[in-house]
Amino acid sequence: MKYLDEFSDPDLARSLLRQIHAATTRPWALMEVCGGQTHSIIRHGIDQLLPDGVEMIHGPGCPVCVTPLSVIDKALAIAARPGVIFCSFGDMLRVPGSGRDLFEVRGAGADVRVVYSPLDALGIARDNPDREVVFFGIGFETTAPANALTVHQARRLGIRNFSLLVSHVLVPPAISAIMESPRCRVQGFLAAGHVCSVMGTSEYPSLSRKYGVPIVVTGFEPLDVLEGIRQAIVQLEQGRHETLNAYPRAVPETGNPVAREMLADVFEVTDRAWRGIGTIPGSGWRLTDRYRDFDAEHRFDVTGVHAAESALCRSGEVLQGLIKPHECAAFGRVCTPRQPLGATMVSSEGACAAYYTYRRVTG
């Protein structure tokens, strides 16, 4: 197949569904770890076409959603300071902090700008040498290489008025945290293809062996997701637990060596807090000592900012796959995309946003 629309071919989808039904003899619970896969599943009703008893559990795969409240509050505190130009991707502007969001800070007079690349923010810093320019660097392994490159460029070019507010998180430690939870029901995973296109697949076989779960790396189109589900169920039915790559058109086993080299130079592993989940050891990145001067958290002295989650919002349970979005009493009532309680209702990859957009009021 050469073209994207071929990965939505209904005849091929029906064929894969027949194979999934033929292979399934008992209930299974699979988790997709990517918000893009969640939206594809809900948009196309894939979960409703699977055999009875096969459940898709929506995991913590939305980068906006897992950014902790304390980091949002740090962003708000920095953005509100005089002389600061705060740059971010657009999907972060509506994410609620403890009392407001970046849109409201901008409405109050702060210079908050939407950019399409961290390199755009670096260009703004170069053009405004009398201002401090901060880029909000969030996300999984997918977005980290561009942020690493930007910091590397800032250092190389001597642009000292640029800094990065870092909140990068890593997928493999999150899988471990999910599997070690006493409430875990997950029996297999669909891993995010774009993460593996950067990092490769080498970290996953040991997780498959340790926890006895199949992990299938897959993409985001309907046929990608169905093939990932098929391969996971076939393994479960046969009592196997291997890591397989169902997305070879985008994911080489070694990932992207150039990107990984840049990441190793700029970032080092650290413990990270995940919104609604808590701190997962070794689950994130921070700037290495070599680049610590570009760390906005230290430059603006906001390391001591802490925050408490909304008592009404159950996004943490949604992110852990413990409940579906519609099982939260606030869903669609006091929590909507226009008035969100949590990030899972704001982000284009959030599970709550998917359920709300596609009018899903049942599992």
TORKOL-4160 file (C-alpha; in steps of 0.2 Angstrom, whole numbers, padded with zeros to 4 digits, m for minus):
363
<pt num="1" X="0000" Y="0000" Z="0000"/>
<pt num="2" X="0007" Y="0017" Z="m0005"/>
<pt num="3" X="m0007" Y="0030" Z="0000"/>
<pt num="4" X="m0015" Y="0035" Z="0016"/>
<pt num="5" X="m0033" Y="0031" Z="0011"/>
<pt num="6" X="m0028" Y="0013" Z="0008"/>
<pt num="7" X="m0026" Y="0011" Z="0027"/>
<pt num="8" X="m0045" Y="0015" Z="0029"/>
<pt num="9" X="m0050" Y="0003" Z="0016"/>
<pt num="10" X="m0067" Y="m0005" Z="0022"/>
<pt num="11" X="m0065" Y="m0022" Z="0013"/>
<pt num="12" X="m0048" Y="m0024" Z="0021"/>
<pt num="13" X="m0055" Y="m0018" Z="0038"/>
<pt num="14" X="m0069" Y="m0031" Z="0037"/>
<pt num="15" X="m0056" Y="m0045" Z="0033"/>
<pt num="16" X="m0045" Y="m0040" Z="0048"/>
<pt num="17" X="m0061" Y="m0040" Z="0059"/>
<pt num="18" X="m0065" Y="m0057" Z="0053"/>
<pt num="19" X="m0048" Y="m0064" Z="0057"/>
<pt num="20" X="m0049" Y="m0056" Z="0074"/>
<pt num="21" X="m0066" Y="m0064" Z="0078"/>
<pt num="22" X="m0060" Y="m0081" Z="0071"/>
<pt num="23" X="m0045" Y="m0080" Z="0083"/>
<pt num="24" X="m0054" Y="m0075" Z="0099"/>
<pt num="25" X="m0060" Y="m0088" Z="0110"/>
<pt num="26" X="m0060" Y="m0078" Z="0127"/>
<pt num="27" X="m0061" Y="m0061" Z="0134"/>
<pt num="28" X="m0045" Y="m0050" Z="0133"/>
<pt num="29" X="m0041" Y="m0032" Z="0138"/>
<pt num="30" X="m0028" Y="m0022" Z="0127"/>
<pt num="31" X="m0022" Y="m0005" Z="0131"/>
<pt num="32" X="m0017" Y="0007" Z="0117"/>
<pt num="33" X="m0003" Y="0019" Z="0124"/>
<pt num="34" X="m0006" Y="0033" Z="0111"/>
<pt num="35" X="m0019" Y="0046" Z="0111"/>
<pt num="36" X="m0019" Y="0046" Z="0092"/>
<pt num="37" X="m0023" Y="0028" Z="0092"/>
<pt num="38" X="m0037" Y="0032" Z="0105"/>
<pt num="39" X="m0045" Y="0044" Z="0093"/>
<pt num="40" X="m0044" Y="0032" Z="0079"/>
<pt num="41" X="m0052" Y="0019" Z="0089"/>
<pt num="42" X="m0067" Y="0030" Z="0095"/>
<pt num="43" X="m0069" Y="0039" Z="0079"/>
<pt num="44" X="m0071" Y="0023" Z="0068"/>
<pt num="45" X="m0080" Y="0013" Z="0081"/>
<pt num="46" X="m0066" Y="0000" Z="0081"/>
<pt num="47" X="m0069" Y="m0005" Z="0099"/>
<pt num="48" X="m0087" Y="m0008" Z="0096"/>
<pt num="49" X="m0083" Y="m0020" Z="0081"/>
<pt num="50" X="m0072" Y="m0031" Z="0091"/>
<pt num="51" X="m0078" Y="m0048" Z="0098"/>
<pt num="52" X="m0088" Y="m0048" Z="0114"/>
<pt num="53" X="m0076" Y="m0047" Z="0129"/>
<pt num="54" X="m0062" Y="m0039" Z="0120"/>
<pt num="55" X="m0059" Y="m0022" Z="0128"/>
<pt num="56" X="m0049" Y="m0008" Z="0123"/>
<pt num="57" X="m0042" Y="0002" Z="0138"/>
<pt num="58" X="m0036" Y="0019" Z="0134"/>
<pt num="59" X="m0019" Y="0023" Z="0142"/>
<pt num="60" X="m0009" Y="0038" Z="0146"/>
<pt num="61" X="m0003" Y="0042" Z="0128"/>
<pt num="62" X="m0008" Y="0060" Z="0127"/>
<pt num="63" X="0007" Y="0071" Z="0130"/>
<pt num="64" X="m0004" Y="0086" Z="0134"/>
<pt num="65" X="m0014" Y="0076" Z="0146"/>
<pt num="66" X="0000" Y="0069" Z="0157"/>
<pt num="67" X="0008" Y="0086" Z="0159"/>
<pt num="68" X="0006" Y="0088" Z="0178"/>
<pt num="69" X="m0004" Y="0103" Z="0185"/>
<pt num="70" X="0012" Y="0109" Z="0194"/>
<pt num="71" X="0021" Y="0111" Z="0177"/>
<pt num="72" X="0006" Y="0121" Z="0170"/>
<pt num="73" X="0007" Y="0132" Z="0185"/>
<pt num="74" X="0025" Y="0135" Z="0182"/>
<pt num="75" X="0021" Y="0139" Z="0164"/>
<pt num="76" X="0008" Y="0152" Z="0169"/>
<pt num="77" X="0020" Y="0160" Z="0182"/>
<pt num="78" X="0034" Y="0162" Z="0169"/>
<pt num="79" X="0022" Y="0168" Z="0156"/>
<pt num="80" X="0015" Y="0182" Z="0167"/>
<pt num="81" X="0032" Y="0189" Z="0171"/>
<pt num="82" X="0037" Y="0206" Z="0162"/>
<pt num="83" X="0049" Y="0205" Z="0148"/>
<pt num="84" X="0045" Y="0186" Z="0144"/>
<pt num="85" X="0039" Y="0180" Z="0128"/>
<pt num="86" X="0031" Y="0163" Z="0131"/>
<pt num="87" X="0030" Y="0151" Z="0116"/>
<pt num="88" X="0020" Y="0135" Z="0115"/>
<pt num="89" X="0010" Y="0124" Z="0103"/>
<pt num="90" X="m0008" Y="0129" Z="0103"/>
<pt num="91" X="m0015" Y="0114" Z="0112"/>
<pt num="92" X="m0007" Y="0119" Z="0128"/>
<pt num="93" X="m0016" Y="0136" Z="0129"/>
<pt num="94" X="m0032" Y="0129" Z="0135"/>
<pt num="95" X="m0025" Y="0117" Z="0147"/>
<pt num="96" X="m0031" Y="0122" Z="0165"/>
<pt num="97" X="m0019" Y="0127" Z="0178"/>
<pt num="98" X="m0024" Y="0129" Z="0196"/>
<pt num="99" X="m0034" Y="0145" Z="0193"/>
<pt num="100" X="m0032" Y="0149" Z="0174"/>
<pt num="101" X="m0024" Y="0144" Z="0158"/>
<pt num="102" X="m0012" Y="0152" Z="0146"/>
<pt num="103" X="m0026" Y="0160" Z="0136"/>
<pt num="104" X="m0032" Y="0170" Z="0151"/>
<pt num="105" X="m0014" Y="0175" Z="0155"/>
<pt num="106" X="m0012" Y="0182" Z="0138"/>
<pt num="107" X="m0029" Y="0191" Z="0139"/>
<pt num="108" X="m0022" Y="0199" Z="0155"/>
<pt num="109" X="m0007" Y="0206" Z="0145"/>
<pt num="110" X="0006" Y="0193" Z="0144"/>
<pt num="111" X="0015" Y="0190" Z="0128"/>
<pt num="112" X="0010" Y="0172" Z="0124"/>
<pt num="113" X="0013" Y="0166" Z="0107"/>
<pt num="114" X="0008" Y="0150" Z="0097"/>
<pt num="115" X="0022" Y="0143" Z="0087"/>
<pt num="116" X="0023" Y="0128" Z="0075"/>
<pt num="117" X="0041" Y="0123" Z="0080"/>
<pt num="118" X="0053" Y="0126" Z="0094"/>
<pt num="119" X="0065" Y="0133" Z="0081"/>
<pt num="120" X="0052" Y="0147" Z="0078"/>
<pt num="121" X="0054" Y="0151" Z="0097"/>
<pt num="122" X="0073" Y="0152" Z="0094"/>
<pt num="123" X="0070" Y="0164" Z="0080"/>
<pt num="124" X="0059" Y="0175" Z="0091"/>
<pt num="125" X="0073" Y="0175" Z="0104"/>
<pt num="126" X="0086" Y="0180" Z="0091"/>
<pt num="127" X="0075" Y="0194" Z="0085"/>
<pt num="128" X="0071" Y="0200" Z="0102"/>
<pt num="129" X="0088" Y="0200" Z="0111"/>
<pt num="130" X="0081" Y="0211" Z="0125"/>
<pt num="131" X="0067" Y="0199" Z="0130"/>
<pt num="132" X="0068" Y="0182" Z="0138"/>
<pt num="133" X="0060" Y="0169" Z="0126"/>
<pt num="134" X="0053" Y="0152" Z="0134"/>
<pt num="135" X="0047" Y="0137" Z="0124"/>
<pt num="136" X="0036" Y="0125" Z="0133"/>
<pt num="137" X="0044" Y="0108" Z="0129"/>
<pt num="138" X="0032" Y="0094" Z="0133"/>
<pt num="139" X="0028" Y="0077" Z="0126"/>
<pt num="140" X="0034" Y="0059" Z="0124"/>
<pt num="141" X="0050" Y="0054" Z="0114"/>
<pt num="142" X="0042" Y="0059" Z="0098"/>
<pt num="143" X="0043" Y="0078" Z="0101"/>
<pt num="144" X="0059" Y="0078" Z="0111"/>
<pt num="145" X="0072" Y="0078" Z="0097"/>
<pt num="146" X="0066" Y="0094" Z="0090"/>
<pt num="147" X="0067" Y="0102" Z="0107"/>
<pt num="148" X="0084" Y="0095" Z="0110"/>
<pt num="149" X="0090" Y="0101" Z="0093"/>
<pt num="150" X="0084" Y="0119" Z="0097"/>
<pt num="151" X="0093" Y="0120" Z="0114"/>
<pt num="152" X="0109" Y="0113" Z="0105"/>
<pt num="153" X="0107" Y="0127" Z="0092"/>
<pt num="154" X="0104" Y="0140" Z="0105"/>
<pt num="155" X="0120" Y="0135" Z="0114"/>
<pt num="156" X="0130" Y="0134" Z="0097"/>
<pt num="157" X="0124" Y="0151" Z="0091"/>
<pt num="158" X="0126" Y="0159" Z="0108"/>
<pt num="159" X="0108" Y="0164" Z="0110"/>
<pt num="160" X="0107" Y="0166" Z="0129"/>
<pt num="161" X="0089" Y="0174" Z="0130"/>
<pt num="162" X="0081" Y="0157" Z="0125"/>
<pt num="163" X="0076" Y="0143" Z="0138"/>
<pt num="164" X="0065" Y="0128" Z="0138"/>
<pt num="165" X="0052" Y="0123" Z="0151"/>
<pt num="166" X="0054" Y="0104" Z="0150"/>
<pt num="167" X="0041" Y="0091" Z="0154"/>
<pt num="168" X="0046" Y="0076" Z="0143"/>
<pt num="169" X="0040" Y="0059" Z="0148"/>
<pt num="170" X="0045" Y="0041" Z="0142"/>
<pt num="171" X="0033" Y="0027" Z="0137"/>
<pt num="172" X="0042" Y="0011" Z="0144"/>
<pt num="173" X="0043" Y="0016" Z="0162"/>
<pt num="174" X="0024" Y="0021" Z="0161"/>
<pt num="175" X="0021" Y="0003" Z="0154"/>
<pt num="176" X="0030" Y="m0004" Z="0170"/>
<pt num="177" X="0020" Y="0008" Z="0181"/>
<pt num="178" X="0004" Y="0002" Z="0173"/>
<pt num="179" X="0008" Y="m0017" Z="0175"/>
<pt num="180" X="0013" Y="m0015" Z="0193"/>
<pt num="181" X="m0003" Y="m0006" Z="0199"/>
<pt num="182" X="m0013" Y="m0018" Z="0209"/>
<pt num="183" X="m0029" Y="m0012" Z="0199"/>
<pt num="184" X="m0021" Y="m0017" Z="0182"/>
<pt num="185" X="m0032" Y="m0027" Z="0170"/>
<pt num="186" X="m0021" Y="m0025" Z="0155"/>
<pt num="187" X="m0016" Y="m0041" Z="0146"/>
<pt num="188" X="m0007" Y="m0033" Z="0130"/>
<pt num="189" X="m0002" Y="m0017" Z="0123"/>
<pt num="190" X="m0002" Y="m0007" Z="0107"/>
<pt num="191" X="0014" Y="0003" Z="0107"/>
<pt num="192" X="0015" Y="0020" Z="0099"/>
<pt num="193" X="0023" Y="0020" Z="0082"/>
<pt num="194" X="0029" Y="0037" Z="0081"/>
<pt num="195" X="0038" Y="0035" Z="0098"/>
<pt num="196" X="0047" Y="0019" Z="0091"/>
<pt num="197" X="0051" Y="0028" Z="0075"/>
<pt num="198" X="0063" Y="0039" Z="0086"/>
<pt num="199" X="0068" Y="0026" Z="0099"/>
<pt num="200" X="0067" Y="0010" Z="0091"/>
<pt num="201" X="0059" Y="m0006" Z="0098"/>
<pt num="202" X="0074" Y="m0012" Z="0109"/>
<pt num="203" X="0066" Y="m0007" Z="0126"/>
<pt num="204" X="0050" Y="m0017" Z="0124"/>
<pt num="205" X="0055" Y="m0035" Z="0123"/>
<pt num="206" X="0061" Y="m0035" Z="0141"/>
<pt num="207" X="0044" Y="m0028" Z="0146"/>
<pt num="208" X="0035" Y="m0042" Z="0137"/>
<pt num="209" X="0045" Y="m0055" Z="0146"/>
<pt num="210" X="0045" Y="m0047" Z="0163"/>
<pt num="211" X="0026" Y="m0044" Z="0163"/>
<pt num="212" X="0020" Y="m0058" Z="0151"/>
<pt num="213" X="0011" Y="m0047" Z="0139"/>
<pt num="214" X="0012" Y="m0045" Z="0120"/>
<pt num="215" X="0017" Y="m0028" Z="0114"/>
<pt num="216" X="0013" Y="m0024" Z="0096"/>
<pt num="217" X="0020" Y="m0008" Z="0089"/>
<pt num="218" X="0008" Y="0000" Z="0077"/>
<pt num="219" X="0002" Y="0015" Z="0068"/>
<pt num="220" X="m0014" Y="0026" Z="0069"/>
<pt num="221" X="m0024" Y="0023" Z="0054"/>
<pt num="222" X="m0039" Y="0010" Z="0056"/>
<pt num="223" X="m0030" Y="m0004" Z="0047"/>
<pt num="224" X="m0014" Y="m0001" Z="0057"/>
<pt num="225" X="m0024" Y="m0002" Z="0074"/>
<pt num="226" X="m0034" Y="m0017" Z="0068"/>
<pt num="227" X="m0018" Y="m0026" Z="0063"/>
<pt num="228" X="m0010" Y="m0022" Z="0080"/>
<pt num="229" X="m0025" Y="m0029" Z="0089"/>
<pt num="230" X="m0025" Y="m0045" Z="0078"/>
<pt num="231" X="m0007" Y="m0048" Z="0082"/>
<pt num="232" X="m0009" Y="m0045" Z="0100"/>
<pt num="233" X="m0024" Y="m0057" Z="0101"/>
<pt num="234" X="m0016" Y="m0071" Z="0091"/>
<pt num="235" X="m0002" Y="m0070" Z="0104"/>
<pt num="236" X="m0013" Y="m0070" Z="0119"/>
<pt num="237" X="m0023" Y="m0085" Z="0112"/>
<pt num="238" X="m0007" Y="m0095" Z="0109"/>
<pt num="239" X="0000" Y="m0090" Z="0126"/>
<pt num="240" X="0014" Y="m0080" Z="0119"/>
<pt num="241" X="0021" Y="m0063" Z="0124"/>
<pt num="242" X="0033" Y="m0055" Z="0112"/>
<pt num="243" X="0036" Y="m0038" Z="0105"/>
<pt num="244" X="0031" Y="m0037" Z="0087"/>
<pt num="245" X="0033" Y="m0023" Z="0074"/>
<pt num="246" X="0017" Y="m0020" Z="0064"/>
<pt num="247" X="0022" Y="m0003" Z="0058"/>
<pt num="248" X="0038" Y="m0007" Z="0048"/>
<pt num="249" X="0035" Y="0006" Z="0035"/>
<pt num="250" X="0039" Y="0019" Z="0049"/>
<pt num="251" X="0048" Y="0010" Z="0063"/>
<pt num="252" X="0065" Y="0003" Z="0060"/>
<pt num="253" X="0072" Y="m0008" Z="0075"/>
<pt num="254" X="0085" Y="0005" Z="0079"/>
<pt num="255" X="0074" Y="0020" Z="0078"/>
<pt num="256" X="0082" Y="0036" Z="0072"/>
<pt num="257" X="0101" Y="0035" Z="0077"/>
<pt num="258" X="0104" Y="0054" Z="0074"/>
<pt num="259" X="0089" Y="0059" Z="0084"/>
<pt num="260" X="0094" Y="0047" Z="0098"/>
<pt num="261" X="0112" Y="0054" Z="0098"/>
<pt num="262" X="0105" Y="0072" Z="0100"/>
<pt num="263" X="0094" Y="0067" Z="0114"/>
<pt num="264" X="0108" Y="0058" Z="0123"/>
<pt num="265" X="0118" Y="0074" Z="0122"/>
<pt num="266" X="0105" Y="0086" Z="0128"/>
<pt num="267" X="0094" Y="0076" Z="0140"/>
<pt num="268" X="0097" Y="0064" Z="0154"/>
<pt num="269" X="0084" Y="0053" Z="0163"/>
<pt num="270" X="0075" Y="0059" Z="0178"/>
<pt num="271" X="0060" Y="0055" Z="0189"/>
<pt num="272" X="0044" Y="0063" Z="0182"/>
<pt num="273" X="0027" Y="0067" Z="0189"/>
<pt num="274" X="0012" Y="0062" Z="0177"/>
<pt num="275" X="m0004" Y="0072" Z="0179"/>
<pt num="276" X="m0017" Y="0062" Z="0189"/>
<pt num="277" X="m0005" Y="0047" Z="0191"/>
<pt num="278" X="0010" Y="0053" Z="0202"/>
<pt num="279" X="0029" Y="0052" Z="0200"/>
<pt num="280" X="0036" Y="0037" Z="0190"/>
<pt num="281" X="0054" Y="0034" Z="0193"/>
<pt num="282" X="0065" Y="0036" Z="0178"/>
<pt num="283" X="0051" Y="0041" Z="0167"/>
<pt num="284" X="0056" Y="0058" Z="0160"/>
<pt num="285" X="0070" Y="0069" Z="0154"/>
<pt num="286" X="0078" Y="0085" Z="0160"/>
<pt num="287" X="0093" Y="0095" Z="0153"/>
<pt num="288" X="0110" Y="0089" Z="0156"/>
<pt num="289" X="0122" Y="0099" Z="0166"/>
<pt num="290" X="0130" Y="0105" Z="0149"/>
<pt num="291" X="0113" Y="0113" Z="0145"/>
<pt num="292" X="0107" Y="0118" Z="0162"/>
<pt num="293" X="0108" Y="0136" Z="0158"/>
<pt num="294" X="0094" Y="0134" Z="0146"/>
<pt num="295" X="0082" Y="0127" Z="0159"/>
<pt num="296" X="0068" Y="0139" Z="0162"/>
<pt num="297" X="0063" Y="0131" Z="0178"/>
<pt num="298" X="0079" Y="0136" Z="0186"/>
<pt num="299" X="0081" Y="0152" Z="0176"/>
<pt num="300" X="0065" Y="0159" Z="0183"/>
<pt num="301" X="0066" Y="0150" Z="0200"/>
<pt num="302" X="0049" Y="0141" Z="0199"/>
<pt num="303" X="0056" Y="0124" Z="0205"/>
<pt num="304" X="0045" Y="0125" Z="0221"/>
<pt num="305" X="0028" Y="0127" Z="0213"/>
<pt num="306" X="0016" Y="0113" Z="0218"/>
<pt num="307" X="m0003" Y="0111" Z="0215"/>
<pt num="308" X="m0018" Y="0100" Z="0219"/>
<pt num="309" X="m0029" Y="0092" Z="0206"/>
<pt num="310" X="m0047" Y="0096" Z="0205"/>
<pt num="311" X="m0058" Y="0085" Z="0216"/>
<pt num="312" X="m0071" Y="0084" Z="0203"/>
<pt num="313" X="m0059" Y="0078" Z="0188"/>
<pt num="314" X="m0056" Y="0060" Z="0187"/>
<pt num="315" X="m0043" Y="0062" Z="0172"/>
<pt num="316" X="m0030" Y="0052" Z="0182"/>
<pt num="317" X="m0041" Y="0037" Z="0182"/>
<pt num="318" X="m0045" Y="0039" Z="0164"/>
<pt num="319" X="m0026" Y="0040" Z="0160"/>
<pt num="320" X="m0023" Y="0024" Z="0170"/>
<pt num="321" X="m0037" Y="0015" Z="0160"/>
<pt num="322" X="m0046" Y="0012" Z="0176"/>
<pt num="323" X="m0062" Y="0021" Z="0170"/>
<pt num="324" X="m0069" Y="0026" Z="0153"/>
<pt num="325" X="m0072" Y="0045" Z="0151"/>
<pt num="326" X="m0091" Y="0044" Z="0152"/>
<pt num="327" X="m0090" Y="0035" Z="0169"/>
<pt num="328" X="m0084" Y="0052" Z="0177"/>
<pt num="329" X="m0099" Y="0061" Z="0184"/>
<pt num="330" X="m0092" Y="0078" Z="0177"/>
<pt num="331" X="m0090" Y="0072" Z="0159"/>
<pt num="332" X="m0101" Y="0082" Z="0147"/>
<pt num="333" X="m0109" Y="0091" Z="0161"/>
<pt num="334" X="m0097" Y="0103" Z="0171"/>
<pt num="335" X="m0082" Y="0097" Z="0161"/>
<pt num="336" X="m0083" Y="0101" Z="0142"/>
<pt num="337" X="m0070" Y="0107" Z="0129"/>
<pt num="338" X="m0076" Y="0125" Z="0132"/>
<pt num="339" X="m0075" Y="0123" Z="0151"/>
<pt num="340" X="m0063" Y="0109" Z="0154"/>
<pt num="341" X="m0058" Y="0102" Z="0172"/>
<pt num="342" X="m0044" Y="0093" Z="0165"/>
<pt num="343" X="m0032" Y="0091" Z="0151"/>
<pt num="344" X="m0040" Y="0075" Z="0144"/>
<pt num="345" X="m0055" Y="0086" Z="0139"/>
<pt num="346" X="m0044" Y="0099" Z="0131"/>
<pt num="347" X="m0031" Y="0090" Z="0120"/>
<pt num="348" X="m0034" Y="0084" Z="0103"/>
<pt num="349" X="m0027" Y="0067" Z="0109"/>
<pt num="350" X="m0036" Y="0066" Z="0125"/>
<pt num="351" X="m0048" Y="0052" Z="0128"/>
<pt num="352" X="m0062" Y="0063" Z="0136"/>
<pt num="353" X="m0061" Y="0074" Z="0121"/>
<pt num="354" X="m0063" Y="0059" Z="0109"/>
<pt num="355" X="m0078" Y="0053" Z="0119"/>
<pt num="356" X="m0086" Y="0070" Z="0119"/>
<pt num="357" X="m0082" Y="0074" Z="0100"/>
<pt num="358" X="m0089" Y="0058" Z="0094"/>
<pt num="359" X="m0104" Y="0058" Z="0106"/>
<pt num="360" X="m0098" Y="0042" Z="0115"/>
<pt num="361" X="m0108" Y="0040" Z="0130"/>
<pt num="362" X="m0105" Y="0021" Z="0133"/>
<pt num="363" X="m0089" Y="0011" Z="0133"/>
